[in-house]
Amino acid sequence: MPVQTVWKGSISFGLVSIPVRLVSATQEKDVSFRQVHAADGGRIRYKRVCEAGGHEVAYADIAKGYELPGGQLVVLTDEDFEDLPIASSRSVEVLGFVPFSQIDPTSLNRAYYAEPTGDTKPYALLRDSLERSGRVGVVKVALRNKERLAVLRSFEGVLIVQTMLWPDEIRKPEFDFLGEDIEVRKQEMAMAESYIDTLSGDFDPEEYHDEYREALLEVVNAKAEGAEVVTPPEAEPAEGKVVDLMEALRRSVEEAKQSRAAGKADEEKPAPAKKTAKKAAAKRKSA
């Protein structure tokens, strides 16, 4: 299935223009449901009804209304949005280049692959020069009638445009505990660091999967086949409540080490399926 083009234009790299199209780099894999009537399974439908006249309104006749502080509405049409002077509507405008480490991950939003639609040499030049510099581009781009701040970076041979939140869209953390004078003992810090060291390693995304979605799909498939839905056993509660922070950290380190050791032992075990297959083949030979 071809990936839908989200935006088409060019990246401005100085006086060089690089034609590209943006496609979504991610897809959320959620289990989607329809709203139905519980009694008979009939689909639930919604109608767009005008509050003033009580009549149903076609989608084509719906406009955007901005509510003023006094409650009055300012109605904007598609033409009003088209007339807005957005310089980045057809180009990714590079504002500067910064180290990626200076970008707060909180501000990062949706990612899009930039695929070249013309000569690939300027594209490769920008991609490779970004990789060599160790920097990312700070850019502006207009997506869906909204100008957005974004970073332009290289990833696995492809340029990525990743939108960001504007600085005034990120809430500042204002909590009472930030003003407290919290004292952490050296022993507690050492034990906490030991726990981090025990679980430290390289990030491999293949190690993680959505257990909730998998369990939900099992329930759906079981009900579809008329089978009995089996509820998995609940995890056993921890033995006793640990109040002492040092004791809790010590137990955490021990459990982490045991978990790591068990994981390594499972990896080193020979696959039983292959053994069974060999035995079955030997039996067939002798027969």
C-alpha positions as CSV (number, residue, x, y, z in Angstrom):
1,M,0.0,0.0,0.0
2,P,1.6,3.3,-1.1
3,V,2.3,5.9,1.7
4,Q,0.2,9.0,1.4
5,T,2.0,12.3,0.7
6,V,1.4,14.7,3.5
7,W,3.2,17.7,2.0
8,K,5.0,18.5,-1.2
9,G,7.5,21.3,-1.7
10,S,11.3,21.9,-1.3
11,I,14.0,22.2,1.3
12,S,15.8,25.5,1.0
13,F,19.5,24.9,1.6
14,G,21.1,28.3,1.0
15,L,20.5,29.0,-2.7
16,V,20.0,25.3,-3.4
17,S,16.3,24.1,-3.6
18,I,15.8,20.4,-3.0
19,P,12.3,19.1,-4.1
20,V,10.9,16.6,-1.6
21,R,7.6,15.1,-0.5
22,L,6.9,14.4,3.2
23,V,5.3,11.1,4.3
24,S,4.5,10.1,7.8
25,A,7.4,8.2,9.4
26,T,5.2,6.5,12.1
27,Q,1.9,4.7,12.5
28,E,0.1,4.0,15.7
29,K,-1.1,0.4,15.9
30,D,-4.1,0.6,18.1
31,V,-7.1,-1.7,18.2
32,S,-10.0,0.3,16.8
33,F,-13.6,-0.2,17.8
34,R,-17.0,0.9,16.4
35,Q,-19.7,2.3,18.7
36,V,-22.6,-0.1,18.6
37,H,-25.9,-0.7,20.4
38,A,-25.2,-3.2,23.1
39,A,-28.6,-4.9,22.7
40,D,-28.5,-5.7,18.9
41,G,-25.0,-4.6,17.7
42,G,-26.4,-1.9,15.4
43,R,-23.9,0.8,14.5
44,I,-24.3,4.2,16.2
45,R,-24.3,7.1,13.8
46,Y,-23.8,10.8,14.6
47,K,-25.4,13.8,12.8
48,R,-24.1,17.3,12.5
49,V,-27.0,19.4,13.7
50,C,-27.1,23.3,13.7
51,E,-27.8,24.5,17.2
52,A,-29.6,27.6,15.9
53,G,-32.1,25.9,13.6
54,G,-32.0,22.3,14.7
55,H,-31.5,21.0,11.2
56,E,-28.8,18.7,9.9
57,V,-25.8,20.4,8.2
58,A,-23.7,19.0,5.3
59,Y,-20.0,18.8,6.0
60,A,-19.3,21.1,3.0
61,D,-21.4,23.9,4.7
62,I,-19.4,23.8,7.9
63,A,-17.0,26.7,8.6
64,K,-14.6,27.5,11.4
65,G,-15.7,29.9,14.1
66,Y,-13.4,31.6,16.6
67,E,-15.0,32.5,19.9
68,L,-14.1,35.9,21.3
69,P,-13.9,36.5,25.1
70,G,-17.3,38.0,25.1
71,G,-18.9,34.9,23.5
72,Q,-19.3,36.4,20.0
73,L,-18.1,34.2,17.1
74,V,-15.9,35.2,14.2
75,V,-16.6,33.0,11.2
76,L,-13.6,32.2,8.9
77,T,-13.9,30.6,5.5
78,D,-11.4,28.5,3.5
79,E,-10.5,31.7,1.5
80,D,-9.5,33.5,4.7
81,F,-6.9,30.7,5.5
82,E,-5.6,30.7,1.9
83,D,-4.9,34.4,2.0
84,L,-2.6,34.1,5.1
85,P,1.0,35.1,4.2
86,I,2.8,31.8,5.2
87,A,6.3,31.8,3.6
88,S,6.9,28.2,4.5
89,S,3.7,26.8,2.7
90,R,5.8,25.4,-0.1
91,S,9.3,25.2,1.3
92,V,11.1,23.9,4.4
93,E,12.8,27.1,5.5
94,V,16.1,26.5,7.3
95,L,16.6,28.9,10.2
96,G,19.9,27.6,11.6
97,F,21.9,24.5,12.7
98,V,22.3,23.3,16.3
99,P,23.5,20.2,18.2
100,F,20.7,17.7,18.6
101,S,21.5,17.4,22.2
102,Q,20.3,21.0,22.8
103,I,16.8,20.0,21.6
104,D,14.5,19.2,24.6
105,P,12.8,15.8,23.7
106,T,9.6,17.2,25.3
107,S,9.2,19.6,22.4
108,L,9.5,16.9,19.7
109,N,6.3,15.9,17.9
110,R,5.4,14.0,14.7
111,A,8.2,12.8,12.3
112,Y,8.0,12.7,8.5
113,Y,10.4,11.1,6.0
114,A,11.5,13.6,3.3
115,E,11.8,11.7,0.0
116,P,13.5,13.4,-2.9
117,T,11.3,14.0,-5.9
118,G,14.0,15.5,-8.2
119,D,17.8,15.4,-8.5
120,T,19.1,13.3,-5.6
121,K,22.6,14.8,-5.5
122,P,21.6,18.0,-3.5
123,Y,19.6,15.8,-1.2
124,A,22.5,13.5,-0.5
125,L,24.8,16.5,-0.1
126,L,22.5,18.0,2.7
127,R,22.1,14.6,4.3
128,D,25.8,13.8,4.4
129,S,26.8,17.3,5.5
130,L,24.3,17.1,8.4
131,E,25.8,13.7,9.5
132,R,29.3,15.0,9.3
133,S,28.5,18.1,11.3
134,G,26.7,16.3,14.0
135,R,24.0,19.0,13.9
136,V,20.4,19.2,13.0
137,G,18.6,22.0,11.1
138,V,16.0,24.2,12.9
139,V,13.3,24.8,10.2
140,K,9.9,26.2,9.7
141,V,7.2,24.4,7.6
142,A,3.5,24.9,7.0
143,L,1.5,21.6,7.5
144,R,-2.3,21.5,7.4
145,N,-2.7,25.3,7.4
146,K,-0.5,25.8,10.4
147,E,3.1,27.0,10.5
148,R,5.3,24.7,12.6
149,L,8.8,24.7,14.1
150,A,10.7,21.5,13.2
151,V,14.1,19.9,13.2
152,L,15.7,18.5,10.0
153,R,17.9,15.5,10.7
154,S,19.4,12.5,9.0
155,F,18.4,9.0,10.0
156,E,19.4,5.8,8.2
157,G,20.1,7.5,4.9
158,V,16.9,9.5,4.9
159,L,16.2,13.1,5.9
160,I,13.5,13.5,8.6
161,V,11.4,16.6,9.3
162,Q,10.2,16.3,12.9
163,T,7.8,18.9,14.0
164,M,8.2,20.6,17.4
165,L,6.0,22.4,19.8
166,W,6.5,26.2,20.0
167,P,8.2,27.3,23.3
168,D,4.9,28.8,24.6
169,E,3.1,25.5,24.1
170,I,5.3,23.7,26.7
171,R,4.2,24.1,30.2
172,K,6.8,24.9,32.8
173,P,6.9,22.5,35.8
174,E,5.6,24.3,38.8
175,F,5.3,22.0,41.8
176,D,5.6,22.6,45.5
177,F,8.3,19.9,46.0
178,L,10.8,21.8,43.7
179,G,11.3,24.4,46.5
180,E,12.0,21.7,49.2
181,D,15.5,21.0,50.5
182,I,15.7,17.3,50.0
183,E,18.7,15.5,51.4
184,V,19.8,12.3,49.7
185,R,22.4,10.2,51.6
186,K,25.6,9.0,49.8
187,Q,24.7,5.3,50.5
188,E,21.2,5.8,48.9
189,M,22.8,7.5,45.8
190,A,25.3,4.7,45.5
191,M,22.6,2.0,45.7
192,A,20.4,3.9,43.1
193,E,23.4,4.2,40.7
194,S,24.1,0.4,41.2
195,Y,20.5,-0.4,40.2
196,I,20.9,1.8,37.1
197,D,24.2,0.1,36.2
198,T,22.7,-3.3,36.6
199,L,20.0,-2.6,34.0
200,S,22.2,-0.5,31.7
201,G,22.7,-1.6,28.1
202,D,22.1,-0.6,24.5
203,F,18.6,0.2,23.4
204,D,17.1,-2.4,21.2
205,P,13.5,-1.5,20.2
206,E,12.8,-5.1,19.1
207,E,12.9,-6.1,22.8
208,Y,9.7,-4.3,23.6
209,H,6.1,-5.0,22.4
210,D,2.6,-3.9,23.3
211,E,1.4,-6.6,25.6
212,Y,-2.0,-4.9,26.2
213,R,-2.8,-4.8,22.4
214,E,-1.7,-8.4,22.0
215,A,-3.9,-9.5,25.0
216,L,-6.8,-7.4,23.6
217,L,-6.6,-9.0,20.2
218,E,-6.5,-12.5,21.8
219,V,-9.8,-11.6,23.5
220,V,-11.3,-10.3,20.2
221,N,-10.2,-13.5,18.3
222,A,-11.5,-15.8,21.1
223,K,-14.9,-14.2,21.1
224,A,-15.0,-14.2,17.3
225,E,-14.4,-18.0,17.3
226,G,-16.8,-18.6,20.1
227,A,-14.1,-19.8,22.4
228,E,-13.9,-19.2,26.2
229,V,-12.0,-16.1,27.2
230,V,-9.3,-17.0,29.7
231,T,-8.3,-14.4,32.2
232,P,-4.5,-14.4,32.8
233,P,-3.5,-15.0,36.5
234,E,-2.8,-11.9,38.5
235,A,0.8,-11.2,39.5
236,E,1.5,-12.2,43.1
237,P,1.8,-9.2,45.5
238,A,5.3,-8.4,46.9
239,E,6.1,-10.0,50.2
240,G,5.7,-7.4,52.9
241,K,5.8,-3.6,52.5
242,V,9.3,-2.2,52.4
243,V,9.4,1.2,54.2
244,D,13.2,1.7,54.4
245,L,14.5,3.3,51.2
246,M,17.9,1.5,51.4
247,E,16.2,-1.8,51.9
248,A,13.9,-1.2,48.9
249,L,16.9,-0.2,46.7
250,R,18.9,-3.3,47.9
251,R,16.0,-5.6,46.9
252,S,15.6,-3.8,43.6
253,V,19.3,-4.4,42.7
254,E,19.0,-8.1,43.7
255,E,15.9,-8.6,41.7
256,A,17.4,-6.8,38.7
257,K,20.5,-9.1,38.8
258,Q,18.3,-12.2,39.1
259,S,16.2,-11.0,36.2
260,R,19.3,-10.3,34.0
261,A,20.8,-13.7,34.9
262,A,17.5,-15.5,34.1
263,G,17.3,-13.7,30.7
264,K,20.9,-14.7,29.8
265,A,20.2,-18.3,30.8
266,D,17.1,-18.4,28.5
267,E,19.2,-17.0,25.6
268,E,21.9,-19.6,26.0
269,K,19.4,-22.5,26.1
270,P,19.3,-24.5,22.8
271,A,16.0,-24.2,21.0
272,P,13.8,-27.3,21.9
273,A,11.9,-27.2,18.6
274,K,15.0,-28.0,16.6
275,K,15.8,-31.0,18.8
276,T,12.3,-32.4,18.4
277,A,12.6,-31.9,14.7
278,K,15.9,-33.8,14.5
279,K,14.4,-36.7,16.7
280,A,11.4,-36.9,14.4
281,A,13.6,-37.1,11.3
282,A,15.7,-39.8,12.9
283,K,12.5,-41.8,13.7
284,R,11.2,-41.5,10.2
285,K,14.7,-42.7,8.9
286,S,14.7,-45.8,11.1
287,A,11.1,-46.5,10.1
